[in-house]
């Protein structure tokens, strides 16, 4: 879920086409969970193959990535490693919440409450190790680079952008800013028309660009103070202080000369974990510079074998997706040559 600071962070909406030529380091787990949430049948059931295996994540990953390539956007998917110890409580709470949501989903189905059933189902999605393995396999066949993070995927994605190997981090969560990402792009996985939960209303969702430097300048704070705001309102590693939202947290951090002073105020005793350890996760994250980003040629035969033969995807639709990838890569190559000789 990440830190909730949208109320104070400036963002600019853009068209997906405006990201042409940009390389985006995508938080893979964030994307996979979004695909499991939105790619469902009317009653909330996930897409499955003839053997009963879930395929919603593969559908989202293949078709969304094909759209990126067609538009000249270059994705790098970054997968989570081991979570920090302080996140284990959050992981367990999310697991229990998904179990509860699945129970409510089945109950709503039995009672014929289809709209409610879908709402509960969207909260019940779980990404397991097999899904992650499948996602990496599909990306390999598509020729799309991916990086295995030693720790949090968003932290590693932020590092990739800091080193100039990508233009922005792609994620729904604002945590990337706290990890030091110079730029964040939100809504990449859900761009397009989306139905509002519980309403017969559709909205047009567009990508949003959030820049760290602009955010800090607009708020009049440092990155350390931004981390302080996150700790006060709550992160994946601590619960935050009850009654403090992002606007109040912003006012509080401005009253203190440093993050250390902030975390030793009257709020110190209200933290359920050591706030300095939380700050260290963001300011000194576990990342690596030992990674390789290498684009490869897609393997259409392997893609069709994996999606169509093994997981019962429509061959016609998959071929159209492959065509998007092929044409997108050809266009990107042509554009690069034109720039080289211009």
Secondary structure, 3 states (H helix, E strand, C coil): CCCCCHHHCCCEEECHHHHCCCEEEEEHHHHHHHHHHHCECCCCCECECCCCCECHHHHHHHHHHHHHHHCCCEEEEEECCCCCHHHHHHHHHHHHHHHHHHHHHHHHHHCCCHHHHHHHHHCCCCCCHHHHHHHHHHHHHHCCCEEECCCCHHHHHHHHHHCCCCCEEECCCCHHHHCCCCEEEECCCCCEEEECCCCCCEEEECEEEEEHHHHHHHHCCCHHHHHHHHHHHCCCCCCCCCCCCHHHHHHHHHCCCCHHHHCCCCCHHHCCCCHHHHHHHHHCCCCCCCCCCCCCCCCHHHHHHHHHHHCCCCHHHHHHHHHHHHHHHHHHHHHHHHHHHC
